[in-house]
Amino acid sequence: QVQLAESGGGLVQPGGSLRLSCAASGKIFSGLTMGWFRQAPGKERVLVARITSDGRADYADSVKGRFTISRDNGKNAVYLQMSSLKTEDTAIYYCNLLNFWGQGTQVTVSS
């Protein structure tokens, strides 16, 4: 069984930054792609960024140049550094591994 726990969400003004963290349990973490998804009110859950086990990353067009995904296989953790945040980034952010999901962390961008 894999368990994922996100943290780091909160309220931030437009243009601000936040860093999300996801701690994963289980021994299968290091060899698999991890991802961050988000779900805004009334919308579907969509991919934000993902990173392979060897560190190759790709991003949704809407966050390219503003968000950076990284991982620490030794700590079973994946991170999402978010900068130049916009109001449209407001959503619940979820960590994903295979078919496992965390409980989500709320990110609100508002003045």
VEXLUM-316201 format. One record per residue: residue in one letter; residue number from 1; y, x, z of N, C-alpha, C in turn. Coordinates in Angstrom, 1 decimal, always signed. Atoms other than C-alpha are relative to their C-alpha. Layout:
BEGIN
@resn:A&resi:NUM&npy:Y&npx:X&npz:Z&capy:Y&capx:X&capz:Z&cpy:Y&cpx:X&cpz:Z
...
END
This chain:
BEGIN
@resn:Q&resi:1&npy:-1.2&npx:+0.9&npz:+0.0&capy:+0.0&capx:+0.0&capz:+0.0&cpy:+1.2&cpx:+0.9&cpz:+0.0
@resn:V&resi:2&npy:-1.3&npx:-0.7&npz:+0.1&capy:+3.5&capx:+1.2&capz:-0.9&cpy:+1.1&cpx:-0.8&cpz:+0.7
@resn:Q&resi:3&npy:-1.1&npx:+0.7&npz:-0.5&capy:+6.5&capx:+0.3&capz:+1.1&cpy:+1.3&cpx:+0.7&cpz:-0.3
@resn:L&resi:4&npy:-1.3&npx:-0.5&npz:+0.4&capy:+10.1&capx:+0.8&capz:+0.0&cpy:+1.1&cpx:-0.5&cpz:+0.8
@resn:A&resi:5&npy:-1.1&npx:+0.4&npz:-0.9&capy:+13.2&capx:+0.7&capz:+2.2&cpy:+1.3&cpx:+0.5&cpz:-0.5
@resn:E&resi:6&npy:-1.3&npx:-0.4&npz:+0.4&capy:+16.7&capx:+0.8&capz:+0.8&cpy:+1.0&cpx:+0.0&cpz:+1.1
@resn:S&resi:7&npy:-1.2&npx:+0.0&npz:-1.0&capy:+19.9&capx:+1.6&capz:+2.7&cpy:+1.2&cpx:+0.6&cpz:-0.8
@resn:G&resi:8&npy:-1.3&npx:-0.6&npz:+0.6&capy:+23.5&capx:+2.6&capz:+2.0&cpy:+0.9&cpx:-1.0&cpz:-0.6
@resn:G&resi:9&npy:-0.9&npx:+0.9&npz:+0.6&capy:+24.9&capx:-0.6&capz:+0.7&cpy:+1.2&cpx:-0.3&cpz:+0.9
@resn:G&resi:10&npy:-1.1&npx:+0.4&npz:-0.8&capy:+28.2&capx:-2.1&capz:+1.8&cpy:+1.1&cpx:-0.5&cpz:-0.8
@resn:L&resi:11&npy:-1.2&npx:+0.5&npz:+0.7&capy:+31.7&capx:-3.2&capz:+0.9&cpy:+0.9&cpx:+1.2&cpz:-0.3
@resn:V&resi:12&npy:-0.9&npx:-1.1&npz:+0.4&capy:+33.9&capx:-0.8&capz:-1.1&cpy:+1.0&cpx:-0.6&cpz:-1.0
@resn:Q&resi:13&npy:-1.1&npx:+0.4&npz:+0.9&capy:+37.1&capx:-1.1&capz:-3.0&cpy:-0.3&cpx:+0.5&cpz:-1.4
@resn:P&resi:14&npy:+0.2&npx:-0.5&npz:+1.4&capy:+37.2&capx:-0.8&capz:-6.8&cpy:+0.5&cpx:+1.5&cpz:-0.1
@resn:G&resi:15&npy:-0.3&npx:-1.4&npz:+0.1&capy:+37.2&capx:+2.9&capz:-7.8&cpy:-0.7&cpx:+0.8&cpz:+1.1
@resn:G&resi:16&npy:+0.6&npx:-0.7&npz:-1.0&capy:+35.3&capx:+3.8&capz:-4.7&cpy:-1.4&cpx:+0.4&cpz:-0.3
@resn:S&resi:17&npy:+1.3&npx:-0.6&npz:+0.2&capy:+31.9&capx:+5.4&capz:-4.2&cpy:-1.0&cpx:-0.5&cpz:+1.2
@resn:L&resi:18&npy:+1.1&npx:+0.3&npz:-1.0&capy:+28.6&capx:+4.6&capz:-2.4&cpy:-1.2&cpx:+0.8&cpz:-0.4
@resn:R&resi:19&npy:+1.3&npx:-0.7&npz:+0.3&capy:+25.3&capx:+6.4&capz:-2.1&cpy:-1.1&cpx:-0.9&cpz:+0.6
@resn:L&resi:20&npy:+1.2&npx:+0.8&npz:-0.5&capy:+22.1&capx:+4.3&capz:-1.9&cpy:-1.2&cpx:+0.9&cpz:+0.1
@resn:S&resi:21&npy:+1.2&npx:-0.8&npz:-0.3&capy:+18.9&capx:+5.7&capz:-0.5&cpy:-1.2&cpx:-0.9&cpz:+0.0
@resn:C&resi:22&npy:+1.3&npx:+0.8&npz:+0.0&capy:+15.3&capx:+4.5&capz:-0.9&cpy:-1.1&cpx:+0.9&cpz:+0.6
@resn:A&resi:23&npy:+1.1&npx:-0.8&npz:-0.6&capy:+12.5&capx:+5.8&capz:+1.4&cpy:-1.3&cpx:-0.7&cpz:-0.4
@resn:A&resi:24&npy:+1.3&npx:+0.6&npz:+0.4&capy:+9.0&capx:+5.3&capz:+0.1&cpy:-1.1&cpx:+0.6&cpz:+0.9
@resn:S&resi:25&npy:+1.2&npx:-0.4&npz:-0.7&capy:+5.7&capx:+5.4&capz:+2.0&cpy:-1.1&cpx:+0.0&cpz:-1.0
@resn:G&resi:26&npy:+1.1&npx:+0.0&npz:+0.9&capy:+2.4&capx:+6.2&capz:+0.4&cpy:-0.1&cpx:+1.3&cpz:-0.7
@resn:K&resi:27&npy:+0.2&npx:-1.4&npz:+0.6&capy:+0.9&capx:+9.3&capz:-1.3&cpy:+0.2&cpx:+0.0&cpz:-1.5
@resn:I&resi:28&npy:+0.0&npx:+0.0&npz:+1.5&capy:+1.4&capx:+8.1&capz:-4.9&cpy:+1.4&cpx:+0.2&cpz:-0.5
@resn:F&resi:29&npy:-1.4&npx:-0.1&npz:+0.4&capy:+5.2&capx:+8.6&capz:-4.9&cpy:+0.3&cpx:+1.1&cpz:-1.0
@resn:S&resi:30&npy:-0.5&npx:-1.2&npz:+0.6&capy:+5.5&capx:+12.1&capz:-6.3&cpy:-0.3&cpx:+0.0&cpz:-1.5
@resn:G&resi:31&npy:+0.3&npx:-0.1&npz:+1.4&capy:+3.9&capx:+11.5&capz:-9.7&cpy:+0.4&cpx:-1.1&cpz:-0.9
@resn:L&resi:32&npy:-0.3&npx:+1.2&npz:+0.7&capy:+5.5&capx:+8.3&capz:-10.8&cpy:+1.5&cpx:-0.2&cpz:-0.1
@resn:T&resi:33&npy:-1.4&npx:+0.3&npz:+0.3&capy:+8.8&capx:+7.0&capz:-12.2&cpy:+0.5&cpx:-1.0&cpz:+1.1
@resn:M&resi:34&npy:-0.6&npx:+0.9&npz:-0.9&capy:+11.1&capx:+5.4&capz:-9.7&cpy:+1.3&cpx:-0.6&cpz:-0.6
@resn:G&resi:35&npy:-1.2&npx:+0.6&npz:+0.6&capy:+13.9&capx:+3.0&capz:-10.5&cpy:+0.9&cpx:-0.7&cpz:+1.0
@resn:W&resi:36&npy:-0.9&npx:+0.9&npz:-0.7&capy:+16.9&capx:+1.2&capz:-9.2&cpy:+0.3&cpx:-1.2&cpz:-0.9
@resn:F&resi:37&npy:-0.4&npx:+1.2&npz:+0.7&capy:+17.5&capx:-2.4&capz:-10.3&cpy:+1.1&cpx:-0.7&cpz:+0.8
@resn:R&resi:38&npy:-0.9&npx:+0.8&npz:-0.7&capy:+20.2&capx:-4.8&capz:-9.4&cpy:+0.0&cpx:-1.5&cpz:-0.5
@resn:Q&resi:39&npy:+0.0&npx:+1.4&npz:+0.3&capy:+20.6&capx:-8.6&capz:-9.3&cpy:+1.3&cpx:-0.6&cpz:+0.5
@resn:A&resi:40&npy:-1.2&npx:+0.6&npz:-0.3&capy:+24.0&capx:-10.2&capz:-9.4&cpy:-0.2&cpx:-1.5&cpz:+0.2
@resn:P&resi:41&npy:+0.2&npx:+1.5&npz:-0.2&capy:+24.4&capx:-13.9&capz:-8.2&cpy:-0.1&cpx:-0.7&cpz:-1.3
@resn:G&resi:42&npy:+0.2&npx:+0.8&npz:+1.1&capy:+23.1&capx:-16.2&capz:-10.8&cpy:-0.5&cpx:+0.7&cpz:-1.3
@resn:K&resi:43&npy:+0.4&npx:-0.8&npz:+1.1&capy:+21.8&capx:-13.4&capz:-13.0&cpy:-1.4&cpx:+0.5&cpz:+0.2
@resn:E&resi:44&npy:+1.3&npx:-0.6&npz:-0.1&capy:+18.5&capx:-11.8&capz:-13.7&cpy:+0.1&cpx:+1.4&cpz:+0.6
@resn:R&resi:45&npy:+0.1&npx:-1.4&npz:-0.5&capy:+17.4&capx:-8.5&capz:-12.1&cpy:-0.1&cpx:+0.9&cpz:-1.2
@resn:V&resi:46&npy:+0.0&npx:-0.9&npz:+1.2&capy:+18.1&capx:-5.7&capz:-14.5&cpy:-0.1&cpx:+1.5&cpz:+0.5
@resn:L&resi:47&npy:+0.1&npx:-1.4&npz:-0.3&capy:+17.4&capx:-2.0&capz:-14.6&cpy:+1.4&cpx:+0.7&cpz:+0.0
@resn:V&resi:48&npy:-1.2&npx:-0.8&npz:-0.1&capy:+20.2&capx:+0.3&capz:-13.5&cpy:-0.2&cpx:+1.4&cpz:-0.4
@resn:A&resi:49&npy:+0.3&npx:-1.4&npz:+0.3&capy:+18.6&capx:+3.7&capz:-13.6&cpy:-1.5&cpx:+0.3&cpz:+0.4
@resn:R&resi:50&npy:+1.3&npx:-0.3&npz:-0.4&capy:+15.2&capx:+5.3&capz:-13.5&cpy:-0.2&cpx:+1.6&cpz:-0.1
@resn:I&resi:51&npy:+0.2&npx:-1.4&npz:+0.0&capy:+13.9&capx:+8.8&capz:-12.9&cpy:-1.5&cpx:+0.4&cpz:+0.0
@resn:T&resi:52&npy:+1.4&npx:-0.3&npz:+0.0&capy:+10.6&capx:+10.4&capz:-13.8&cpy:-0.4&cpx:+1.0&cpz:+1.1
@resn:S&resi:53&npy:+0.4&npx:-0.9&npz:-1.1&capy:+8.6&capx:+12.6&capz:-11.5&cpy:+0.5&cpx:+1.4&cpz:-0.2
@resn:D&resi:54&npy:-0.6&npx:-1.3&npz:+0.2&capy:+10.0&capx:+15.7&capz:-13.1&cpy:+1.5&cpx:+0.0&cpz:-0.2
@resn:G&resi:55&npy:-1.5&npx:+0.1&npz:-0.1&capy:+13.6&capx:+14.5&capz:-12.8&cpy:+0.7&cpx:-0.4&cpz:-1.3
@resn:R&resi:56&npy:-0.7&npx:+0.5&npz:+1.2&capy:+14.3&capx:+13.1&capz:-16.3&cpy:+0.5&cpx:-1.4&cpz:+0.4
@resn:A&resi:57&npy:-0.6&npx:+1.2&npz:-0.3&capy:+16.7&capx:+10.2&capz:-15.9&cpy:+0.6&cpx:-0.8&cpz:-1.2
@resn:D&resi:58&npy:-0.8&npx:+0.7&npz:+1.0&capy:+18.1&capx:+7.4&capz:-18.0&cpy:+0.6&cpx:-1.2&cpz:+0.7
@resn:Y&resi:59&npy:-0.9&npx:+1.0&npz:-0.6&capy:+20.7&capx:+4.7&capz:-17.3&cpy:+0.3&cpx:-1.2&cpz:-0.9
@resn:A&resi:60&npy:-0.6&npx:+1.1&npz:+0.8&capy:+21.9&capx:+1.3&capz:-18.3&cpy:+1.4&cpx:+0.5&cpz:-0.5
@resn:D&resi:61&npy:-1.3&npx:-0.4&npz:+0.6&capy:+24.9&capx:+1.6&capz:-20.6&cpy:+1.2&cpx:-0.3&cpz:+0.9
@resn:S&resi:62&npy:-1.2&npx:+0.5&npz:-0.8&capy:+27.1&capx:-0.2&capz:-18.1&cpy:+0.3&cpx:+1.0&cpz:+1.2
@resn:V&resi:63&npy:-0.3&npx:-0.9&npz:-1.1&capy:+26.7&capx:+2.6&capz:-15.5&cpy:+0.0&cpx:+1.5&cpz:-0.4
@resn:K&resi:64&npy:+0.1&npx:-1.4&npz:+0.5&capy:+26.4&capx:+5.8&capz:-17.7&cpy:+1.4&cpx:+0.6&cpz:+0.3
@resn:G&resi:65&npy:-1.2&npx:-0.7&npz:-0.3&capy:+28.9&capx:+8.4&capz:-16.5&cpy:+0.5&cpx:-0.3&cpz:+1.4
@resn:R&resi:66&npy:-0.6&npx:+0.3&npz:-1.3&capy:+29.5&capx:+6.7&capz:-13.2&cpy:-1.1&cpx:+0.1&cpz:+1.1
@resn:F&resi:67&npy:+1.1&npx:+0.0&npz:-1.0&capy:+26.0&capx:+6.5&capz:-11.5&cpy:-0.9&cpx:+1.2&cpz:-0.3
@resn:T&resi:68&npy:+0.9&npx:-1.0&npz:+0.1&capy:+23.6&capx:+9.3&capz:-10.8&cpy:-1.2&cpx:-0.2&cpz:+0.8
@resn:I&resi:69&npy:+1.2&npx:+0.2&npz:-0.8&capy:+20.0&capx:+8.9&capz:-9.8&cpy:-0.7&cpx:+1.4&cpz:+0.2
@resn:S&resi:70&npy:+0.7&npx:-1.3&npz:-0.3&capy:+18.1&capx:+11.7&capz:-8.1&cpy:-1.2&cpx:-0.4&cpz:+0.9
@resn:R&resi:71&npy:+1.2&npx:+0.2&npz:-0.9&capy:+14.9&capx:+12.1&capz:-6.1&cpy:-0.3&cpx:+1.3&cpz:+0.7
@resn:D&resi:72&npy:+0.5&npx:-1.1&npz:-0.8&capy:+13.4&capx:+14.3&capz:-3.4&cpy:-1.5&cpx:-0.3&cpz:+0.2
@resn:N&resi:73&npy:+1.4&npx:+0.3&npz:-0.1&capy:+9.6&capx:+14.3&capz:-3.8&cpy:-0.5&cpx:+0.4&cpz:+1.4
@resn:G&resi:74&npy:+0.5&npx:-0.4&npz:-1.4&capy:+9.2&capx:+16.2&capz:-0.5&cpy:+0.3&cpx:-1.0&cpz:+1.1
@resn:K&resi:75&npy:-0.4&npx:+1.0&npz:-1.0&capy:+11.0&capx:+13.4&capz:+1.4&cpy:-0.4&cpx:-1.4&cpz:-0.5
@resn:N&resi:76&npy:+0.4&npx:+1.3&npz:+0.5&capy:+9.5&capx:+10.6&capz:-0.7&cpy:+1.3&cpx:-0.9&cpz:-0.1
@resn:A&resi:77&npy:-1.3&npx:+0.7&npz:+0.0&capy:+13.1&capx:+9.5&capz:-1.4&cpy:+0.6&cpx:+0.0&cpz:-1.4
@resn:V&resi:78&npy:-0.8&npx:+0.1&npz:+1.3&capy:+15.2&capx:+8.4&capz:-4.4&cpy:+1.4&cpx:-0.5&cpz:+0.4
@resn:Y&resi:79&npy:-1.3&npx:+0.3&npz:-0.3&capy:+18.9&capx:+8.1&capz:-4.4&cpy:+0.8&cpx:-0.5&cpz:-1.2
@resn:L&resi:80&npy:-0.9&npx:+0.5&npz:+1.1&capy:+21.7&capx:+6.4&capz:-6.4&cpy:+1.4&cpx:+0.3&cpz:+0.5
@resn:Q&resi:81&npy:-1.4&npx:-0.2&npz:-0.2&capy:+25.1&capx:+7.9&capz:-6.3&cpy:+0.9&cpx:-0.8&cpz:-0.9
@resn:M&resi:82&npy:-0.8&npx:+0.9&npz:+0.8&capy:+27.6&capx:+5.4&capz:-7.5&cpy:+1.5&cpx:+0.3&cpz:+0.2
@resn:S&resi:83&npy:-1.4&npx:-0.3&npz:-0.1&capy:+31.2&capx:+6.3&capz:-8.3&cpy:+0.8&cpx:-0.9&cpz:-1.0
@resn:S&resi:84&npy:-0.8&npx:+0.8&npz:+0.9&capy:+34.1&capx:+4.6&capz:-10.0&cpy:-0.5&cpx:-1.4&cpz:+0.0
@resn:L&resi:85&npy:+0.6&npx:+1.3&npz:-0.1&capy:+32.7&capx:+1.3&capz:-8.8&cpy:+1.0&cpx:-1.1&cpz:-0.5
@resn:K&resi:86&npy:-0.7&npx:+1.1&npz:+0.6&capy:+33.8&capx:-1.9&capz:-10.5&cpy:-0.4&cpx:-1.3&cpz:+0.7
@resn:T&resi:87&npy:+0.4&npx:+1.3&npz:-0.6&capy:+33.8&capx:-5.5&capz:-9.3&cpy:-1.3&cpx:-0.5&cpz:-0.6
@resn:E&resi:88&npy:+1.3&npx:+0.5&npz:+0.7&capy:+31.0&capx:-6.2&capz:-11.8&cpy:-1.2&cpx:+0.8&cpz:+0.4
@resn:D&resi:89&npy:+1.2&npx:-0.7&npz:-0.5&capy:+28.8&capx:-3.7&capz:-10.0&cpy:-0.5&cpx:-0.7&cpz:+1.3
@resn:T&resi:90&npy:+0.4&npx:+0.7&npz:-1.2&capy:+28.6&capx:-6.2&capz:-7.1&cpy:-1.4&cpx:-0.7&cpz:-0.3
@resn:A&resi:91&npy:+1.4&npx:+0.5&npz:+0.2&capy:+24.9&capx:-7.1&capz:-6.7&cpy:-0.9&cpx:+0.4&cpz:+1.2
@resn:I&resi:92&npy:+1.0&npx:-0.5&npz:-0.9&capy:+21.8&capx:-6.7&capz:-4.6&cpy:-0.7&cpx:+1.1&cpz:-0.8
@resn:Y&resi:93&npy:+0.6&npx:-1.1&npz:+0.6&capy:+20.3&capx:-3.3&capz:-5.4&cpy:-1.4&cpx:+0.2&cpz:+0.6
@resn:Y&resi:94&npy:+1.4&npx:-0.1&npz:-0.4&capy:+16.5&capx:-2.9&capz:-5.3&cpy:-0.6&cpx:+1.3&cpz:-0.5
@resn:C&resi:95&npy:+0.8&npx:-1.2&npz:+0.4&capy:+14.3&capx:+0.2&capz:-5.4&cpy:-1.3&cpx:-0.5&cpz:-0.5
@resn:N&resi:96&npy:+1.3&npx:+0.4&npz:+0.6&capy:+11.2&capx:+0.0&capz:-7.5&cpy:-0.9&cpx:+1.1&cpz:-0.3
@resn:L&resi:97&npy:+1.1&npx:-0.9&npz:+0.3&capy:+7.9&capx:+1.8&capz:-7.8&cpy:-1.2&cpx:-0.8&cpz:-0.5
@resn:L&resi:98&npy:+1.1&npx:+0.8&npz:+0.6&capy:+5.2&capx:+0.3&capz:-10.1&cpy:+0.4&cpx:-1.5&cpz:+0.3
@resn:N&resi:99&npy:-0.4&npx:+1.4&npz:-0.2&capy:+5.1&capx:-3.3&capz:-9.0&cpy:+0.4&cpx:-0.3&cpz:+1.5
@resn:F&resi:100&npy:-0.5&npx:+0.1&npz:-1.4&capy:+6.5&capx:-2.6&capz:-5.5&cpy:+1.5&cpx:+0.0&cpz:+0.0
@resn:W&resi:101&npy:-1.4&npx:+0.2&npz:-0.1&capy:+10.0&capx:-3.6&capz:-4.5&cpy:+0.4&cpx:+0.1&cpz:+1.5
@resn:G&resi:102&npy:-0.6&npx:+0.0&npz:-1.3&capy:+12.2&capx:-2.9&capz:-1.5&cpy:+0.6&cpx:-1.4&cpz:+0.3
@resn:Q&resi:103&npy:-0.6&npx:+1.3&npz:-0.4&capy:+14.0&capx:-5.7&capz:+0.4&cpy:+1.4&cpx:-0.2&cpz:-0.6
@resn:G&resi:104&npy:-1.3&npx:+0.0&npz:+0.6&capy:+17.3&capx:-4.8&capz:-1.4&cpy:+1.1&cpx:+0.3&cpz:+1.0
@resn:T&resi:105&npy:-1.2&npx:-0.3&npz:-0.8&capy:+20.7&capx:-3.7&capz:-0.2&cpy:+1.2&cpx:-0.5&cpz:-0.8
@resn:Q&resi:106&npy:-1.1&npx:+0.6&npz:+0.7&capy:+23.9&capx:-5.5&capz:-0.9&cpy:+1.1&cpx:+1.0&cpz:-0.2
@resn:V&resi:107&npy:-1.2&npx:-0.7&npz:+0.4&capy:+26.7&capx:-3.8&capz:-2.7&cpy:+1.1&cpx:-0.9&cpz:-0.5
@resn:T&resi:108&npy:-1.1&npx:+0.9&npz:+0.3&capy:+30.0&capx:-5.6&capz:-2.8&cpy:+1.3&cpx:+0.9&cpz:-0.3
@resn:V&resi:109&npy:-1.2&npx:-0.8&npz:+0.5&capy:+33.0&capx:-4.1&capz:-4.8&cpy:+1.1&cpx:-1.0&cpz:-0.1
@resn:S&resi:110&npy:-1.1&npx:+1.0&npz:-0.1&capy:+36.2&capx:-6.0&capz:-3.9&cpy:+1.2&cpx:+0.6&cpz:+0.7
@resn:S&resi:111&npy:-1.3&npx:-0.5&npz:-0.7&capy:+39.8&capx:-5.3&capz:-3.0&cpy:+0.4&cpx:-1.0&cpz:+1.1
END
